Amino acid sequence: MKKIYLDHAATTPINPLVYEKMKPFLEDFYGNPSSVHELGAQTKKAINESRRKIASILNCKPIELFFTSSGTEATNWAILGYADKNPDKNEIIISEIEHHATIHTCEYLEKRGYHTHQIHVDEKGFIDLKELENKINKNTLMVSIIWGNNEIGTIQDIDKVRDICKKHNIILHVDAVQMVGNHEIDLTELSIDLMTFSAHKFYGPKGIGMLYKRESIEIENLIHGGMQEKGLRSGTENVVGIIGLAEALELSFQSLHEYKKNLLALSNALFNLLKKEIPTIRINGPEIGKNRLPGVLSLSFDSIRSFDLAFALDKEHIYVSTGSACNATDIRPSHVLRAIKQENIEKTGTIRISFGAQNQIEDIPYIASKIIECYLENKER
Ligand SMILES: Cc1ncc(COP(=O)(O)O)c(C=O)c1O
């Protein structure tokens, strides 16, 4: 039976071209970049070249890029590191629909006496910019906002968020994990202070993320040790991961327009077919178009449990996510679905379909027919 992966917002398979670039660093070039001998120099050079390549793609300085183990680590570091450097301020502003990497980092800081303001979002997931501005006060440490939402696909107007922060002289961290490959990113033009990336969301390897830190911003170390990453993030570098991240980023930027166009076509085709057969189906987040991640479809169905629908699809080898909290045993609607005040939320089942490079438009009728079949078979009567 055919296997259809529709969970690219969770992770993407590695691009074979990325893997080819990584291979020599798994086999032949194994030197520790901190070693003084030739083998060390080889891997050190490869890291430096990767950093320069990434900087030129994102239009920033190489010294503004720091490799981490994940997007989660980059976000933890951005928030905790800036808090530790600026102990005189103790209020953080985030939105209601942040990734848990942000929410749980702020909850951790709350145990240390910090206060988090969660800015409300409207029914499409757009943050209330007036509320954001009103919440800024003399105790505000920073603002941290998710740019493209991993669950409902909402793309925030990050220029407006940045302008508000700049007007009040508050630094801004942006979680851009879902944006690479789906949107232009020019760090000089964007003029944002801190930004989080993660390679496994754009066909790079797992276990490697990156924090962009504007040169003038100071943050405290999260990890202490051998002084790697300009003394700010110690630990022997994940050389092969760094090579993979740089290559995956380059390939994603090269194919940006084509990739987006394909994802939009897949999203539109599937939604139109489903809507014809299940008129009550709803799409969460903005309309398919420029304010939404092109491949992310959060779909709600009446009178079914998210998990039952996802599980039925799993049995058909169609892999999607649910719109529930983090795990299979917790079936409450997620904080994001609660934030957009979904109608009849307790009786609604939500799945997230996220398309990617290997999905084909020819498969859409099959996918639609399986979703319809699984829905009708599992719907509560
Ligand atoms: C928006 C967003 N931020 C952060 C993360 C965390 O990234 P990582 O999986 O690299 O820790 C994810 C991953 O799901 C994400 O979707």
The ligand as an SDF file (V2000), in Angstrom:
LIG
                    3D

 16 16  0  0  0  0  0  0  0  0999 V2000
    7.3660   27.1290   14.9540 C   0  0  0  0  0  0  0  0  0  0  0  0
    8.3270   26.1960   15.5980 C   0  0  0  0  0  0  0  0  0  0  0  0
    9.2200   26.6680   16.4830 N   0  0  0  0  0  0  0  0  0  0  0  0
   10.1380   25.8810   17.0660 C   0  0  0  0  0  0  0  0  0  0  0  0
   10.1800   24.5360   16.8060 C   0  0  0  0  0  0  0  0  0  0  0  0
   11.2250   23.6940   17.4660 C   0  0  0  0  0  0  0  0  0  0  0  0
   12.2070   23.3030   16.5600 O   0  0  0  0  0  0  0  0  0  0  0  0
   13.1060   21.9750   16.8190 P   0  0  0  0  0  0  0  0  0  0  0  0
   12.2560   20.8160   16.4140 O   0  0  0  0  0  0  0  0  0  0  0  0
   14.2990   22.1490   15.9470 O   0  0  0  0  0  0  0  0  0  0  0  0
   13.4430   21.9710   18.2480 O   0  0  0  0  0  0  0  0  0  0  0  0
    9.2550   23.9840   15.9120 C   0  0  0  0  0  0  0  0  0  0  0  0
    9.2260   22.5260   15.6560 C   0  0  0  0  0  0  0  0  0  0  0  0
    8.1830   21.9250   15.6130 O   0  0  0  0  0  0  0  0  0  0  0  0
    8.3110   24.8380   15.2830 C   0  0  0  0  0  0  0  0  0  0  0  0
    7.4070   24.3590   14.4210 O   0  0  0  0  0  0  0  0  0  0  0  0
  1  2  1  0
  2  3  1  0
  2 15  2  0
  3  4  2  0
  4  5  1  0
  5  6  1  0
  5 12  2  0
  6  7  1  0
  7  8  1  0
  8  9  2  0
  8 10  1  0
  8 11  1  0
 12 13  1  0
 12 15  1  0
 13 14  2  0
 15 16  1  0
M  END
$$$$
